[in-house]
Amino acid sequence: MTNEFLHFGKISRETWQNLHRKTTPPLTEHELNSIKSFNDKISLQDVIDVYLPLTNLIHIYKRAKEDLAFSKGIFLQEESKKQPFLIGVSGSVAVGKSTASRLIQILLSRSLPSCRVELVTTDGFLFPNESLIQKGILNRKGFPESYDMGLLTNFLDSIKNGQEFAVPLYSHDVYDIVANKKQLVTAADFVIVEGINVFQNPQNERLYMTDFFDFSIYIDADTENIENWYQDRFLKLLDIAKTNPNSYYYKFANMSLTEAKEFAHQVWSTINLVNLENYIEPTRNRAEIILHKAENHEIDKIYLKNNFV
């Protein structure tokens, strides 16, 4: 085991899938396809082998949190206040965070029908493009300084304390925050927060985003594979944009295949890779569990944080 996984126990997919009783997945192939990002690959077998055991582990953590809150209430002679169970999902651009988060949302909703599960992406906490241009950092979109981290921590604090919060909406079609539109998030039983920055340390703050989370997941893969997935996604976005002049990618749609691949490689190597190596991957050890994906997108290894850490 390498030093970066020093505090984690490595579990093979074969061992992991045996930690949960085999069962029929609680969603159909059609439903699974509907939640997949269009460059991602996931099968119902992945749901059974990886995500159902993961969902069961989340149940265990939630029960443990509730038991501790109840015991503390007895000790302090106070009524324990119900709080939502917050789950953070992080990883590189194009690694499959969104698909994993939507799948976990469905599995939690169907395994605990009485519970409500909200899903929020941190894209909504990016500064609008106009603001990024004024700051001269539009080319660093996705880097820590491009997010309104104060607003993001206020959101997490509000949700943790049982309050609702209006989150700005971000559109990947227009590549910007959508004016006058928000997602109203209430303090549900579970709140999943997905984004490349959810484990980072807000600037000049003595806390990490993970301090708010009850369970945290990092989606991992070899850098070469992630770049291939990023390029594949970029080419598909260009193909879709050819008939949509309102799309941010429309201006790139007439590139030749060679030009598009070269452009995607340049963006990856000068922006996304730098962000991954300097800001995203260094937070990987703050996760409770790391899901490692192989070249075909299939999760082949699981790393679970040791109890003594």
N, C-alpha and C positions, 0 to 999 in steps of 0.2 A: 504493500500500500504506500502511495506517495505521501509526502508530508502534508499536502493540502487536504488530504482526507484522514489525517492522523486521529481525529476525535470522532470518527465515524466507523461503524461496522459495515462491511461490504456484504451484501446479500445478492445472490444470483437470482435471476428471474425464476428459475425452476424452484428454488427454495421459497421465494416470496409467494409464488402462486399457491403453494401448499399450506400457507399460513391462514388461508381462508377457505371455508367450505365451498366447493364448486356449486354454482347455481346458474340459473338462466339470467342473463343480463336484463335489467329492468328498462331497456329501451330497444327499439327496433333498429335494423340496419339503416332504414330511411331517416330516422331521428338522428342517428349517429352522423350520417352524411350531412345533415342539415346544420350541425354545429361545428363541423370541421372548417378550419381555415382552408382556402382552396389549394394551398401548396402542402398541406399536412396529410399524413397518412396514419390512420388508426383503424383497427378492426374490432369487431365484437370480442374476438379472442383476447385482444389487449385489455378490453374492459374487464373480462373475467379474470385474467391472469394478474393484472397490475392494479387497476383502478378500484375494483371491489375490495381487495385487501387494504388498499389505501383508505378507502371510505370507512372501513371497519376500524382502522387505527384512529382516524379522526373521531369516530364515536367514542373510543376509549379515552382519548384526551379530553373530549367534552364532558364525559361523565366524571373524570378525575377533577376537572376544574369546578364542576358543580358540587362535588363532594367536599372539596377544600373550602369553597365559599360557605357551604352549609355549616361545616365544622368551625370555621372562623366566626360565623354568626353566633353559634352557641357559646363559643369562648368569650366573645365580646358582649354577649347578651344583647345582640342586635339582630334585626331581621335582615337576612342577606338580600342584596339587591340583584335582580336578574340582569345579566349583561349579555350582549351578543357574543358569539364565539367568532373571533376574527381569524381569517386564514389569508396569509400572504403567499402569492405565487410570483416568482421572479425567474430571470434568465435572459439570454440574449435576444435581440431582434431576430425574428424568423425561426426561433427554436421550437415554437408550438405552445407557448404559454396560454394563448387565448383558447385554443381547443381544449387543453387540459382543464382550464378553469370552468369553461362551460359544461364540460363533462362532469366534473366534480359537483357543480351546482345541481345538475339533473340527478345524479346518484344520491346526493344528500336529500334532495326533495322527495325522492321516491322511496328511499330507505327509512325516512322519518316523515311520513305524510303530514303530520301535524305541525311540522316546522316550516318556517319561511326562510328562503335563502336568497340573499341579494348578491349581485355581482357588479363590481365597479372596476374600471380600468383607470390607471393614473394618467392616461393620455389627456384626460379632461383637466388636469392640473398644469399642463404646459401653458406657458405664456402665449397669448395670441401672436401670430406672425408679425403683426405691426409692431408689437412691443419688442419682439426679438430683433427685428430690423433696426429699431431705434437703439437697442443695446449693442448692435453690431455682432450678434451671435446667432443669426439665422442658420449659419452653417454648423452650429453646434447644437442643433435641435436634438433633444434626447439626452444631452449631457446634464449633469446636476444643476448647473446655473440656468438652464432653460425651463425649469419647473418652478412653480410658485409653491415652494416647500412649506412656507408658513400656512398657506391655505390647506395643503394636504395634511399637515399635522393637526390643524384645527378640525378637519373632517374626521380624522381618526379619533381624536379626543372626544368629539361630539357623539360619534356613533358608539364609542366605548361607554359613554355615560348615558346611553339610552335616548339620545336626541336625534331628530331627523336632520338631514343636511342636503342642500341643493348643490349638486356637482355639475360644473360646466360640461357641455357635450363637445366631443372632438370628432371630426369627420376625416377619415382617411381619404375620401374622395376629393375633398377640397384641401386637404393637408393643413387644416386650421381649426381653431375653436369656432363653433357655430354660435353666432350672436343670438342672444335672447332665448336660448334653449338650454334647459338643464335637466338632469336626472335627479328626481327627488328620492333620496335613499333614507329609509327608516331603519331603526335599530331592530333588525330581524333576528331570528334565532342564530343564523349564520350570515356573516358578511365576508365575501371573498374579494380581496383587493389584488388585482393583477397588474404588473408593470415591471419595467426594467429597473426601476429605482426603489422598489418597496422595501429593500433591506438597507438602504443607504442612510448616512448620517446627515441630517439637515445642517446646512452651513451655520457655524457658530452655535450649534446646539449640543448639549451634553446628553444626547439620546440618539438611539437608532430607531428606524421605522419598526424594526422587529420587536421593540419594546412594547408595541401595541398589540402584537399578534399572539394568539394562543397556539397557532400551529403555522409552520412556514415550509414552503416547498420551493426548491430550485430545480428548474429543468436544465439539464446539462447535455453537452455534446462536444465532440471534437470540433475545433475551429474550422477546419477544412470542410467538414460536412455542413456546418451552419452557413458558411459562405455559399456553398452550392445551393442550399435551400433558399437563401436570400436572393440569389440570382434567378432561380426558378420562379420565385414569387414576383420579382420585378418584371420578368418577361410576361407573365400572365396578366399582371396589372396593365402593362402596355397594350396587350391584346384586347383587353376589355375596354380600355380607354379610347380605342380607335373610333368608336361610335358614340362617345360621350364627351362633347366639347367642354362640359363643365368640370370634368375630372382634372385634377392636378397633373395627372400623368399624360394628358392629351398632347401636350407640347413635345413629349418624347416619343409619341406613338409611331411617328414616321421614320424612326431610326432603323437602320439595317440591323440584322441579327448580330453581326459582328460589332457594330457600334454600341448596341444596347448592352451586350455582354461586357464590353470594355468600360462603358459608363458605370454599370453595376459594380464591376470590380473596383473601380476608382472610388466610388461612394463607400463601398464596404471597407476598403483598406485605409482610407483617410478619415472616415467618420465612425462607422459602426464597430470596426475592429478596435480602434483606439478606445472607444467608449467601453467596449467589452473588457478589454485587458486592464484598463486603468480604474474603472468605476463599478462595473457590474460583477465580473467574476471575483474580485476581491471580497465581495459580500457573500459569496457562496457558503462559506462556513457558518454563517449566521442562520442558515436554514436548519430545520429539524430533520428534513429528509431531502436527499438529492436523487432525482430520477435521471439516469444517464441514457441517452438515446443513441442507437447505432446508426449506420449510414442509411438504412431503409426506414428511419424514423421509429423503429421498434425499440421499446425500452428493454435494455439488456442487463443493466446493473442498477441496484438500488443501494444507496448509502444512508443508513439511519444513525443519527447522532447517539453516541454512547450515553448511558444514564448518568455517568459521573460528571459530565461536562455541564 
